[in-house]
Amino acid sequence: MFKSARAIIALGLIGGVSLAVIVGWVTGFSASIASTVAGLWNNFMGWINSPLGWEHLFAGAGVLIVPVIVLVLIFAIADG
């Protein structure tokens, strides 16, 4: 009994995913998502490859300072 239930669920999932992919392809939704992701990636890589500016310094400082502040707060709360 459980094997047939699992097969029905698996076939339902495969059918649902296939239908979603086909509908996304026909309506252009998949292309829209792909172009949005590609644009975000290209903008990110352009930002990474740009010369160092204030944005890079602020990002690096945030990466270094935020964990230190969190640790200081944890230690302050733990000490009472």
N, CA, C and O atoms as a Maestro MAE file, in Angstrom:
{
 s_m_m2io_version
 :::
 2.0.0
}

f_m_ct {
 s_m_title
 :::
 protein
 m_atom[320] {
  # First column is atom index #
  i_m_mmod_type
  r_m_x_coord
  r_m_y_coord
  r_m_z_coord
  i_m_residue_number
  s_m_chain_name
  s_m_pdb_residue_name
  s_m_pdb_atom_name
  i_m_atomic_number
  :::
  1 25 0.820 -1.188 0.000 1 A "MET " " N  " 7
  2 3 0.000 0.000 0.000 1 A "MET " " CA " 6
  3 2 0.866 1.254 0.000 1 A "MET " " C  " 6
  4 15 0.580 2.198 -0.736 1 A "MET " " O  " 8
  5 25 1.925 1.278 0.817 2 A "PHE " " N  " 7
  6 3 2.765 2.471 0.907 2 A "PHE " " CA " 6
  7 2 3.569 2.694 -0.359 2 A "PHE " " C  " 6
  8 15 3.864 3.833 -0.720 2 A "PHE " " O  " 8
  9 25 3.929 1.597 -1.042 3 A "LYS " " N  " 7
  10 3 4.703 1.770 -2.265 3 A "LYS " " CA " 6
  11 2 3.873 2.455 -3.337 3 A "LYS " " C  " 6
  12 15 4.390 3.298 -4.069 3 A "LYS " " O  " 8
  13 25 2.607 2.111 -3.442 4 A "SER " " N  " 7
  14 3 1.773 2.751 -4.452 4 A "SER " " CA " 6
  15 2 1.497 4.214 -4.084 4 A "SER " " C  " 6
  16 15 1.418 5.065 -4.970 4 A "SER " " O  " 8
  17 25 1.352 4.514 -2.797 5 A "ALA " " N  " 7
  18 3 1.142 5.897 -2.375 5 A "ALA " " CA " 6
  19 2 2.371 6.739 -2.694 5 A "ALA " " C  " 6
  20 15 2.252 7.871 -3.162 5 A "ALA " " O  " 8
  21 25 3.538 6.188 -2.442 6 A "ARG " " N  " 7
  22 3 4.771 6.912 -2.768 6 A "ARG " " CA " 6
  23 2 4.895 7.132 -4.266 6 A "ARG " " C  " 6
  24 15 5.322 8.198 -4.708 6 A "ARG " " O  " 8
  25 25 4.526 6.132 -5.041 7 A "ALA " " N  " 7
  26 3 4.597 6.276 -6.500 7 A "ALA " " CA " 6
  27 2 3.632 7.350 -6.977 7 A "ALA " " C  " 6
  28 15 3.969 8.137 -7.861 7 A "ALA " " O  " 8
  29 25 2.434 7.390 -6.399 8 A "ILE " " N  " 7
  30 3 1.459 8.403 -6.793 8 A "ILE " " CA " 6
  31 2 1.970 9.795 -6.433 8 A "ILE " " C  " 6
  32 15 1.842 10.729 -7.224 8 A "ILE " " O  " 8
  33 25 2.548 9.933 -5.243 9 A "ILE " " N  " 7
  34 3 3.084 11.235 -4.830 9 A "ILE " " CA " 6
  35 2 4.241 11.647 -5.726 9 A "ILE " " C  " 6
  36 15 4.326 12.801 -6.144 9 A "ILE " " O  " 8
  37 25 5.136 10.702 -6.024 10 A "ALA " " N  " 7
  38 3 6.277 11.010 -6.892 10 A "ALA " " CA " 6
  39 2 5.815 11.410 -8.281 10 A "ALA " " C  " 6
  40 15 6.322 12.380 -8.844 10 A "ALA " " O  " 8
  41 25 4.862 10.678 -8.840 11 A "LEU " " N  " 7
  42 3 4.366 11.027 -10.172 11 A "LEU " " CA " 6
  43 2 3.646 12.373 -10.158 11 A "LEU " " C  " 6
  44 15 3.747 13.150 -11.108 11 A "LEU " " O  " 8
  45 25 2.923 12.639 -9.081 12 A "GLY " " N  " 7
  46 3 2.260 13.938 -8.958 12 A "GLY " " CA " 6
  47 2 3.262 15.080 -8.902 12 A "GLY " " C  " 6
  48 15 3.070 16.115 -9.541 12 A "GLY " " O  " 8
  49 25 4.348 14.889 -8.127 13 A "LEU " " N  " 7
  50 3 5.386 15.926 -8.040 13 A "LEU " " CA " 6
  51 2 6.084 16.131 -9.378 13 A "LEU " " C  " 6
  52 15 6.321 17.263 -9.798 13 A "LEU " " O  " 8
  53 25 6.411 15.022 -10.046 14 A "ILE " " N  " 7
  54 3 7.076 15.135 -11.344 14 A "ILE " " CA " 6
  55 2 6.164 15.820 -12.344 14 A "ILE " " C  " 6
  56 15 6.606 16.677 -13.109 14 A "ILE " " O  " 8
  57 25 4.881 15.441 -12.341 15 A "GLY " " N  " 7
  58 3 3.925 16.078 -13.244 15 A "GLY " " CA " 6
  59 2 3.745 17.557 -12.939 15 A "GLY " " C  " 6
  60 15 3.664 18.375 -13.855 15 A "GLY " " O  " 8
  61 25 3.680 17.906 -11.652 16 A "GLY " " N  " 7
  62 3 3.521 19.304 -11.269 16 A "GLY " " CA " 6
  63 2 4.718 20.150 -11.660 16 A "GLY " " C  " 6
  64 15 4.561 21.260 -12.168 16 A "GLY " " O  " 8
  65 25 5.907 19.631 -11.425 17 A "VAL " " N  " 7
  66 3 7.123 20.371 -11.789 17 A "VAL " " CA " 6
  67 2 7.218 20.516 -13.304 17 A "VAL " " C  " 6
  68 15 7.574 21.579 -13.813 17 A "VAL " " O  " 8
  69 25 6.897 19.437 -14.022 18 A "SER " " N  " 7
  70 3 6.933 19.504 -15.485 18 A "SER " " CA " 6
  71 2 5.945 20.533 -16.013 18 A "SER " " C  " 6
  72 15 6.270 21.314 -16.907 18 A "SER " " O  " 8
  73 25 4.741 20.531 -15.460 19 A "LEU " " N  " 7
  74 3 3.734 21.499 -15.880 19 A "LEU " " CA " 6
  75 2 4.187 22.931 -15.575 19 A "LEU " " C  " 6
  76 15 3.997 23.832 -16.391 19 A "LEU " " O  " 8
  77 25 4.786 23.135 -14.397 20 A "ALA " " N  " 7
  78 3 5.266 24.468 -14.030 20 A "ALA " " CA " 6
  79 2 6.368 24.929 -14.983 20 A "ALA " " C  " 6
  80 15 6.400 26.096 -15.375 20 A "ALA " " O  " 8
  81 25 7.258 24.033 -15.352 21 A "VAL " " N  " 7
  82 3 8.345 24.388 -16.276 21 A "VAL " " CA " 6
  83 2 7.774 24.749 -17.644 21 A "VAL " " C  " 6
  84 15 8.202 25.725 -18.259 21 A "VAL " " O  " 8
  85 25 6.811 23.965 -18.121 22 A "ILE " " N  " 7
  86 3 6.227 24.231 -19.439 22 A "ILE " " CA " 6
  87 2 5.465 25.558 -19.434 22 A "ILE " " C  " 6
  88 15 5.600 26.355 -20.362 22 A "ILE " " O  " 8
  89 25 4.678 25.792 -18.405 23 A "VAL " " N  " 7
  90 3 3.924 27.051 -18.317 23 A "VAL " " CA " 6
  91 2 4.879 28.237 -18.200 23 A "VAL " " C  " 6
  92 15 4.660 29.273 -18.827 23 A "VAL " " O  " 8
  93 25 5.940 28.090 -17.398 24 A "GLY " " N  " 7
  94 3 6.926 29.162 -17.268 24 A "GLY " " CA " 6
  95 2 7.635 29.455 -18.572 24 A "GLY " " C  " 6
  96 15 7.941 30.608 -18.875 24 A "GLY " " O  " 8
  97 25 7.898 28.413 -19.343 25 A "TRP " " N  " 7
  98 3 8.578 28.592 -20.627 25 A "TRP " " CA " 6
  99 2 7.644 29.244 -21.648 25 A "TRP " " C  " 6
  100 15 8.054 30.146 -22.379 25 A "TRP " " O  " 8
  101 25 6.388 28.787 -21.699 26 A "VAL " " N  " 7
  102 3 5.439 29.312 -22.679 26 A "VAL " " CA " 6
  103 2 5.096 30.773 -22.393 26 A "VAL " " C  " 6
  104 15 4.990 31.579 -23.318 26 A "VAL " " O  " 8
  105 25 4.925 31.113 -21.130 27 A "THR " " N  " 7
  106 3 4.532 32.485 -20.794 27 A "THR " " CA " 6
  107 2 5.709 33.456 -20.767 27 A "THR " " C  " 6
  108 15 5.501 34.667 -20.700 27 A "THR " " O  " 8
  109 25 6.926 32.955 -20.816 28 A "GLY " " N  " 7
  110 3 8.101 33.818 -20.783 28 A "GLY " " CA " 6
  111 2 8.565 34.139 -19.373 28 A "GLY " " C  " 6
  112 15 9.494 34.924 -19.189 28 A "GLY " " O  " 8
  113 25 7.924 33.535 -18.373 29 A "PHE " " N  " 7
  114 3 8.302 33.801 -16.987 29 A "PHE " " CA " 6
  115 2 9.728 33.317 -16.712 29 A "PHE " " C  " 6
  116 15 10.499 33.992 -16.031 29 A "PHE " " O  " 8
  117 25 10.067 32.150 -17.245 30 A "SER " " N  " 7
  118 3 11.418 31.608 -17.033 30 A "SER " " CA " 6
  119 2 12.479 32.513 -17.651 30 A "SER " " C  " 6
  120 15 13.538 32.724 -17.060 30 A "SER " " O  " 8
  121 25 12.199 33.045 -18.832 31 A "ALA " " N  " 7
  122 3 13.145 33.955 -19.486 31 A "ALA " " CA " 6
  123 2 13.288 35.244 -18.687 31 A "ALA " " C  " 6
  124 15 14.382 35.801 -18.584 31 A "ALA " " O  " 8
  125 25 12.191 35.711 -18.128 32 A "SER " " N  " 7
  126 3 12.232 36.925 -17.315 32 A "SER " " CA " 6
  127 2 13.084 36.714 -16.068 32 A "SER " " C  " 6
  128 15 13.904 37.564 -15.718 32 A "SER " " O  " 8
  129 25 12.890 35.590 -15.404 33 A "ILE " " N  " 7
  130 3 13.688 35.274 -14.216 33 A "ILE " " CA " 6
  131 2 15.160 35.133 -14.587 33 A "ILE " " C  " 6
  132 15 16.037 35.643 -13.890 33 A "ILE " " O  " 8
  133 25 15.425 34.429 -15.701 34 A "ALA " " N  " 7
  134 3 16.814 34.228 -16.123 34 A "ALA " " CA " 6
  135 2 17.488 35.557 -16.455 34 A "ALA " " C  " 6
  136 15 18.649 35.762 -16.100 34 A "ALA " " O  " 8
  137 25 16.784 36.455 -17.124 35 A "SER " " N  " 7
  138 3 17.397 37.746 -17.460 35 A "SER " " CA " 6
  139 2 17.596 38.605 -16.214 35 A "SER " " C  " 6
  140 15 18.574 39.347 -16.124 35 A "SER " " O  " 8
  141 25 16.677 38.511 -15.252 36 A "THR " " N  " 7
  142 3 16.846 39.260 -14.003 36 A "THR " " CA " 6
  143 2 18.060 38.758 -13.234 36 A "THR " " C  " 6
  144 15 18.864 39.555 -12.749 36 A "THR " " O  " 8
  145 25 18.195 37.441 -13.121 37 A "VAL " " N  " 7
  146 3 19.343 36.866 -12.407 37 A "VAL " " CA " 6
  147 2 20.643 37.208 -13.128 37 A "VAL " " C  " 6
  148 15 21.639 37.545 -12.489 37 A "VAL " " O  " 8
  149 25 20.634 37.122 -14.456 38 A "ALA " " N  " 7
  150 3 21.838 37.459 -15.219 38 A "ALA " " CA " 6
  151 2 22.214 38.928 -15.023 38 A "ALA " " C  " 6
  152 15 23.393 39.257 -14.889 38 A "ALA " " O  " 8
  153 25 21.210 39.810 -15.007 39 A "GLY " " N  " 7
  154 3 21.485 41.233 -14.783 39 A "GLY " " CA " 6
  155 2 22.056 41.490 -13.408 39 A "GLY " " C  " 6
  156 15 23.010 42.254 -13.258 39 A "GLY " " O  " 8
  157 25 21.473 40.851 -12.394 40 A "LEU " " N  " 7
  158 3 22.014 41.008 -11.033 40 A "LEU " " CA " 6
  159 2 23.441 40.504 -10.945 40 A "LEU " " C  " 6
  160 15 24.294 41.131 -10.318 40 A "LEU " " O  " 8
  161 25 23.698 39.355 -11.583 41 A "TRP " " N  " 7
  162 3 25.046 38.789 -11.548 41 A "TRP " " CA " 6
  163 2 26.040 39.716 -12.249 41 A "TRP " " C  " 6
  164 15 27.139 39.945 -11.744 41 A "TRP " " O  " 8
  165 25 25.655 40.246 -13.406 42 A "ASN " " N  " 7
  166 3 26.558 41.135 -14.137 42 A "ASN " " CA " 6
  167 2 26.826 42.418 -13.354 42 A "ASN " " C  " 6
  168 15 27.957 42.902 -13.326 42 A "ASN " " O  " 8
  169 25 25.794 42.969 -12.720 43 A "ASN " " N  " 7
  170 3 26.001 44.157 -11.895 43 A "ASN " " CA " 6
  171 2 26.914 43.866 -10.714 43 A "ASN " " C  " 6
  172 15 27.778 44.675 -10.375 43 A "ASN " " O  " 8
  173 25 26.722 42.706 -10.089 44 A "PHE " " N  " 7
  174 3 27.562 42.327 -8.951 44 A "PHE " " CA " 6
  175 2 29.014 42.149 -9.381 44 A "PHE " " C  " 6
  176 15 29.929 42.623 -8.707 44 A "PHE " " O  " 8
  177 25 29.223 41.465 -10.507 45 A "MET " " N  " 7
  178 3 30.596 41.255 -10.976 45 A "MET " " CA " 6
  179 2 31.231 42.570 -11.408 45 A "MET " " C  " 6
  180 15 32.431 42.763 -11.216 45 A "MET " " O  " 8
  181 25 30.460 43.464 -11.980 46 A "GLY " " N  " 7
  182 3 30.988 44.782 -12.322 46 A "GLY " " CA " 6
  183 2 31.393 45.554 -11.086 46 A "GLY " " C  " 6
  184 15 32.409 46.248 -11.084 46 A "GLY " " O  " 8
  185 25 30.585 45.431 -10.010 47 A "TRP " " N  " 7
  186 3 30.920 46.103 -8.760 47 A "TRP " " CA " 6
  187 2 32.178 45.504 -8.133 47 A "TRP " " C  " 6
  188 15 33.026 46.229 -7.613 47 A "TRP " " O  " 8
  189 25 32.291 44.174 -8.187 48 A "ILE " " N  " 7
  190 3 33.470 43.500 -7.622 48 A "ILE " " CA " 6
  191 2 34.728 43.906 -8.391 48 A "ILE " " C  " 6
  192 15 35.777 44.133 -7.788 48 A "ILE " " O  " 8
  193 25 34.629 43.997 -9.695 49 A "ASN " " N  " 7
  194 3 35.806 44.287 -10.521 49 A "ASN " " CA " 6
  195 2 36.125 45.773 -10.631 49 A "ASN " " C  " 6
  196 15 37.143 46.144 -11.214 49 A "ASN " " O  " 8
  197 25 35.268 46.625 -10.079 50 A "SER " " N  " 7
  198 3 35.535 48.063 -10.155 50 A "SER " " CA " 6
  199 2 36.666 48.429 -9.195 50 A "SER " " C  " 6
  200 15 36.937 47.702 -8.239 50 A "SER " " O  " 8
  201 25 37.318 49.555 -9.453 51 A "PRO " " N  " 7
  202 3 38.385 49.975 -8.542 51 A "PRO " " CA " 6
  203 2 37.834 50.207 -7.134 51 A "PRO " " C  " 6
  204 15 36.650 50.481 -6.941 51 A "PRO " " O  " 8
  205 25 38.724 50.088 -6.175 52 A "LEU " " N  " 7
  206 3 38.292 50.267 -4.792 52 A "LEU " " CA " 6
  207 2 37.737 51.662 -4.574 52 A "LEU " " C  " 6
  208 15 38.363 52.662 -4.926 52 A "LEU " " O  " 8
  209 25 36.582 51.709 -4.001 53 A "GLY " " N  " 7
  210 3 35.944 52.979 -3.690 53 A "GLY " " CA " 6
  211 2 35.400 52.922 -2.271 53 A "GLY " " C  " 6
  212 15 35.682 51.992 -1.516 53 A "GLY " " O  " 8
  213 25 34.621 53.926 -1.928 54 A "TRP " " N  " 7
  214 3 34.064 53.981 -0.580 54 A "TRP " " CA " 6
  215 2 33.124 52.805 -0.321 54 A "TRP " " C  " 6
  216 15 33.029 52.328 0.810 54 A "TRP " " O  " 8
  217 25 32.427 52.335 -1.359 55 A "GLU " " N  " 7
  218 3 31.511 51.216 -1.170 55 A "GLU " " CA " 6
  219 2 32.256 49.973 -0.702 55 A "GLU " " C  " 6
  220 15 31.786 49.247 0.174 55 A "GLU " " O  " 8
  221 25 33.433 49.733 -1.300 56 A "HIS " " N  " 7
  222 3 34.214 48.568 -0.900 56 A "HIS " " CA " 6
  223 2 34.716 48.713 0.537 56 A "HIS " " C  " 6
  224 15 34.716 47.751 1.305 56 A "HIS " " O  " 8
  225 25 35.134 49.906 0.882 57 A "LEU " " N  " 7
  226 3 35.629 50.124 2.244 57 A "LEU " " CA " 6
  227 2 34.517 49.947 3.272 57 A "LEU " " C  " 6
  228 15 34.730 49.335 4.319 57 A "LEU " " O  " 8
  229 25 33.325 50.480 2.978 58 A "PHE " " N  " 7
  230 3 32.203 50.319 3.897 58 A "PHE " " CA " 6
  231 2 31.789 48.857 4.010 58 A "PHE " " C  " 6
  232 15 31.467 48.384 5.100 58 A "PHE " " O  " 8
  233 25 31.797 48.140 2.887 59 A "ALA " " N  " 7
  234 3 31.431 46.728 2.923 59 A "ALA " " CA " 6
  235 2 32.441 45.930 3.740 59 A "ALA " " C  " 6
  236 15 32.060 45.080 4.545 59 A "ALA " " O  " 8
  237 25 33.717 46.200 3.537 60 A "GLY " " N  " 7
  238 3 34.751 45.499 4.320 60 A "GLY " " CA " 6
  239 2 34.678 45.840 5.792 60 A "GLY " " C  " 6
  240 15 34.845 44.966 6.642 60 A "GLY " " O  " 8
  241 25 34.432 47.095 6.100 61 A "ALA " " N  " 7
  242 3 34.307 47.495 7.503 61 A "ALA " " CA " 6
  243 2 33.094 46.841 8.139 61 A "ALA " " C  " 6
  244 15 33.148 46.423 9.295 61 A "ALA " " O  " 8
  245 25 32.009 46.749 7.399 62 A "GLY " " N  " 7
  246 3 30.819 46.088 7.935 62 A "GLY " " CA " 6
  247 2 31.055 44.625 8.202 62 A "GLY " " C  " 6
  248 15 30.579 44.082 9.199 62 A "GLY " " O  " 8
  249 25 31.793 43.980 7.307 63 A "VAL " " N  " 7
  250 3 32.101 42.563 7.499 63 A "VAL " " CA " 6
  251 2 32.964 42.361 8.732 63 A "VAL " " C  " 6
  252 15 32.827 41.352 9.424 63 A "VAL " " O  " 8
  253 25 33.846 43.300 9.015 64 A "LEU " " N  " 7
  254 3 34.732 43.148 10.164 64 A "LEU " " CA " 6
  255 2 34.134 43.672 11.463 64 A "LEU " " C  " 6
  256 15 34.352 43.088 12.525 64 A "LEU " " O  " 8
  257 25 33.386 44.763 11.389 65 A "ILE " " N  " 7
  258 3 32.911 45.420 12.609 65 A "ILE " " CA " 6
  259 2 31.653 44.764 13.180 65 A "ILE " " C  " 6
  260 15 31.527 44.630 14.398 65 A "ILE " " O  " 8
  261 25 30.730 44.359 12.324 66 A "VAL " " N  " 7
  262 3 29.468 43.803 12.815 66 A "VAL " " CA " 6
  263 2 29.684 42.559 13.681 66 A "VAL " " C  " 6
  264 15 29.083 42.488 14.752 66 A "VAL " " O  " 8
  265 25 30.501 41.575 13.292 67 A "PRO " " N  " 7
  266 3 30.713 40.429 14.178 67 A "PRO " " CA " 6
  267 2 31.372 40.818 15.512 67 A "PRO " " C  " 6
  268 15 31.072 40.232 16.552 67 A "PRO " " O  " 8
  269 25 32.263 41.804 15.470 68 A "VAL " " N  " 7
  270 3 32.907 42.251 16.707 68 A "VAL " " CA " 6
  271 2 31.874 42.884 17.638 68 A "VAL " " C  " 6
  272 15 31.896 42.636 18.844 68 A "VAL " " O  " 8
  273 25 30.981 43.690 17.096 69 A "ILE " " N  " 7
  274 3 29.929 44.303 17.915 69 A "ILE " " CA " 6
  275 2 29.018 43.235 18.503 69 A "ILE " " C  " 6
  276 15 28.641 43.310 19.673 69 A "ILE " " O  " 8
  277 25 28.666 42.244 17.697 70 A "VAL " " N  " 7
  278 3 27.815 41.154 18.185 70 A "VAL " " CA " 6
  279 2 28.501 40.401 19.313 70 A "VAL " " C  " 6
  280 15 27.864 40.093 20.321 70 A "VAL " " O  " 8
  281 25 29.775 40.102 19.168 71 A "LEU " " N  " 7
  282 3 30.507 39.399 20.234 71 A "LEU " " CA " 6
  283 2 30.595 40.243 21.506 71 A "LEU " " C  " 6
  284 15 30.432 39.725 22.610 71 A "LEU " " O  " 8
  285 25 30.851 41.526 21.350 72 A "VAL " " N  " 7
  286 3 30.911 42.397 22.521 72 A "VAL " " CA " 6
  287 2 29.566 42.423 23.233 72 A "VAL " " C  " 6
  288 15 29.515 42.372 24.462 72 A "VAL " " O  " 8
  289 25 28.491 42.500 22.485 73 A "LEU " " N  " 7
  290 3 27.159 42.480 23.109 73 A "LEU " " CA " 6
  291 2 26.882 41.154 23.810 73 A "LEU " " C  " 6
  292 15 26.321 41.131 24.905 73 A "LEU " " O  " 8
  293 25 27.275 40.056 23.180 74 A "ILE " " N  " 7
  294 3 27.079 38.746 23.820 74 A "ILE " " CA " 6
  295 2 27.864 38.659 25.123 74 A "ILE " " C  " 6
  296 15 27.338 38.196 26.134 74 A "ILE " " O  " 8
  297 25 29.111 39.098 25.106 75 A "PHE " " N  " 7
  298 3 29.919 39.049 26.320 75 A "PHE " " CA " 6
  299 2 29.361 39.981 27.404 75 A "PHE " " C  " 6
  300 15 29.375 39.643 28.588 75 A "PHE " " O  " 8
  301 25 28.872 41.152 26.991 76 A "ALA " " N  " 7
  302 3 28.308 42.090 27.968 76 A "ALA " " CA " 6
  303 2 27.047 41.530 28.602 76 A "ALA " " C  " 6
  304 15 26.836 41.684 29.805 76 A "ALA " " O  " 8
  305 25 26.214 40.885 27.811 77 A "ILE " " N  " 7
  306 3 24.985 40.289 28.351 77 A "ILE " " CA " 6
  307 2 25.322 39.087 29.228 77 A "ILE " " C  " 6
  308 15 24.693 38.879 30.266 77 A "ILE " " O  " 8
  309 25 26.310 38.297 28.818 78 A "ALA " " N  " 7
  310 3 26.675 37.106 29.585 78 A "ALA " " CA " 6
  311 2 27.294 37.485 30.930 78 A "ALA " " C  " 6
  312 15 27.098 36.782 31.922 78 A "ALA " " O  " 8
  313 25 28.028 38.574 30.970 79 A "ASP " " N  " 7
  314 3 28.644 39.008 32.245 79 A "ASP " " CA " 6
  315 2 27.630 39.642 33.177 79 A "ASP " " C  " 6
  316 15 27.856 39.736 34.383 79 A "ASP " " O  " 8
  317 25 26.540 40.064 32.629 80 A "GLY " " N  " 7
  318 3 25.486 40.666 33.462 80 A "GLY " " CA " 6
  319 2 25.806 42.089 33.741 80 A "GLY " " C  " 6
  320 15 25.043 42.771 34.426 80 A "GLY " " O  " 8
  :::
 }
 m_bond[319] {
  # First column is bond index #
  i_m_from
  i_m_to
  i_m_order
  :::
  1 1 2 1
  2 2 3 1
  3 3 4 2
  4 3 5 1
  5 5 6 1
  6 6 7 1
  7 7 8 2
  8 7 9 1
  9 9 10 1
  10 10 11 1
  11 11 12 2
  12 11 13 1
  13 13 14 1
  14 14 15 1
  15 15 16 2
  16 15 17 1
  17 17 18 1
  18 18 19 1
  19 19 20 2
  20 19 21 1
  21 21 22 1
  22 22 23 1
  23 23 24 2
  24 23 25 1
  25 25 26 1
  26 26 27 1
  27 27 28 2
  28 27 29 1
  29 29 30 1
  30 30 31 1
  31 31 32 2
  32 31 33 1
  33 33 34 1
  34 34 35 1
  35 35 36 2
  36 35 37 1
  37 37 38 1
  38 38 39 1
  39 39 40 2
  40 39 41 1
  41 41 42 1
  42 42 43 1
  43 43 44 2
  44 43 45 1
  45 45 46 1
  46 46 47 1
  47 47 48 2
  48 47 49 1
  49 49 50 1
  50 50 51 1
  51 51 52 2
  52 51 53 1
  53 53 54 1
  54 54 55 1
  55 55 56 2
  56 55 57 1
  57 57 58 1
  58 58 59 1
  59 59 60 2
  60 59 61 1
  61 61 62 1
  62 62 63 1
  63 63 64 2
  64 63 65 1
  65 65 66 1
  66 66 67 1
  67 67 68 2
  68 67 69 1
  69 69 70 1
  70 70 71 1
  71 71 72 2
  72 71 73 1
  73 73 74 1
  74 74 75 1
  75 75 76 2
  76 75 77 1
  77 77 78 1
  78 78 79 1
  79 79 80 2
  80 79 81 1
  81 81 82 1
  82 82 83 1
  83 83 84 2
  84 83 85 1
  85 85 86 1
  86 86 87 1
  87 87 88 2
  88 87 89 1
  89 89 90 1
  90 90 91 1
  91 91 92 2
  92 91 93 1
  93 93 94 1
  94 94 95 1
  95 95 96 2
  96 95 97 1
  97 97 98 1
  98 98 99 1
  99 99 100 2
  100 99 101 1
  101 101 102 1
  102 102 103 1
  103 103 104 2
  104 103 105 1
  105 105 106 1
  106 106 107 1
  107 107 108 2
  108 107 109 1
  109 109 110 1
  110 110 111 1
  111 111 112 2
  112 111 113 1
  113 113 114 1
  114 114 115 1
  115 115 116 2
  116 115 117 1
  117 117 118 1
  118 118 119 1
  119 119 120 2
  120 119 121 1
  121 121 122 1
  122 122 123 1
  123 123 124 2
  124 123 125 1
  125 125 126 1
  126 126 127 1
  127 127 128 2
  128 127 129 1
  129 129 130 1
  130 130 131 1
  131 131 132 2
  132 131 133 1
  133 133 134 1
  134 134 135 1
  135 135 136 2
  136 135 137 1
  137 137 138 1
  138 138 139 1
  139 139 140 2
  140 139 141 1
  141 141 142 1
  142 142 143 1
  143 143 144 2
  144 143 145 1
  145 145 146 1
  146 146 147 1
  147 147 148 2
  148 147 149 1
  149 149 150 1
  150 150 151 1
  151 151 152 2
  152 151 153 1
  153 153 154 1
  154 154 155 1
  155 155 156 2
  156 155 157 1
  157 157 158 1
  158 158 159 1
  159 159 160 2
  160 159 161 1
  161 161 162 1
  162 162 163 1
  163 163 164 2
  164 163 165 1
  165 165 166 1
  166 166 167 1
  167 167 168 2
  168 167 169 1
  169 169 170 1
  170 170 171 1
  171 171 172 2
  172 171 173 1
  173 173 174 1
  174 174 175 1
  175 175 176 2
  176 175 177 1
  177 177 178 1
  178 178 179 1
  179 179 180 2
  180 179 181 1
  181 181 182 1
  182 182 183 1
  183 183 184 2
  184 183 185 1
  185 185 186 1
  186 186 187 1
  187 187 188 2
  188 187 189 1
  189 189 190 1
  190 190 191 1
  191 191 192 2
  192 191 193 1
  193 193 194 1
  194 194 195 1
  195 195 196 2
  196 195 197 1
  197 197 198 1
  198 198 199 1
  199 199 200 2
  200 199 201 1
  201 201 202 1
  202 202 203 1
  203 203 204 2
  204 203 205 1
  205 205 206 1
  206 206 207 1
  207 207 208 2
  208 207 209 1
  209 209 210 1
  210 210 211 1
  211 211 212 2
  212 211 213 1
  213 213 214 1
  214 214 215 1
  215 215 216 2
  216 215 217 1
  217 217 218 1
  218 218 219 1
  219 219 220 2
  220 219 221 1
  221 221 222 1
  222 222 223 1
  223 223 224 2
  224 223 225 1
  225 225 226 1
  226 226 227 1
  227 227 228 2
  228 227 229 1
  229 229 230 1
  230 230 231 1
  231 231 232 2
  232 231 233 1
  233 233 234 1
  234 234 235 1
  235 235 236 2
  236 235 237 1
  237 237 238 1
  238 238 239 1
  239 239 240 2
  240 239 241 1
  241 241 242 1
  242 242 243 1
  243 243 244 2
  244 243 245 1
  245 245 246 1
  246 246 247 1
  247 247 248 2
  248 247 249 1
  249 249 250 1
  250 250 251 1
  251 251 252 2
  252 251 253 1
  253 253 254 1
  254 254 255 1
  255 255 256 2
  256 255 257 1
  257 257 258 1
  258 258 259 1
  259 259 260 2
  260 259 261 1
  261 261 262 1
  262 262 263 1
  263 263 264 2
  264 263 265 1
  265 265 266 1
  266 266 267 1
  267 267 268 2
  268 267 269 1
  269 269 270 1
  270 270 271 1
  271 271 272 2
  272 271 273 1
  273 273 274 1
  274 274 275 1
  275 275 276 2
  276 275 277 1
  277 277 278 1
  278 278 279 1
  279 279 280 2
  280 279 281 1
  281 281 282 1
  282 282 283 1
  283 283 284 2
  284 283 285 1
  285 285 286 1
  286 286 287 1
  287 287 288 2
  288 287 289 1
  289 289 290 1
  290 290 291 1
  291 291 292 2
  292 291 293 1
  293 293 294 1
  294 294 295 1
  295 295 296 2
  296 295 297 1
  297 297 298 1
  298 298 299 1
  299 299 300 2
  300 299 301 1
  301 301 302 1
  302 302 303 1
  303 303 304 2
  304 303 305 1
  305 305 306 1
  306 306 307 1
  307 307 308 2
  308 307 309 1
  309 309 310 1
  310 310 311 1
  311 311 312 2
  312 311 313 1
  313 313 314 1
  314 314 315 1
  315 315 316 2
  316 315 317 1
  317 317 318 1
  318 318 319 1
  319 319 320 2
  :::
 }
}
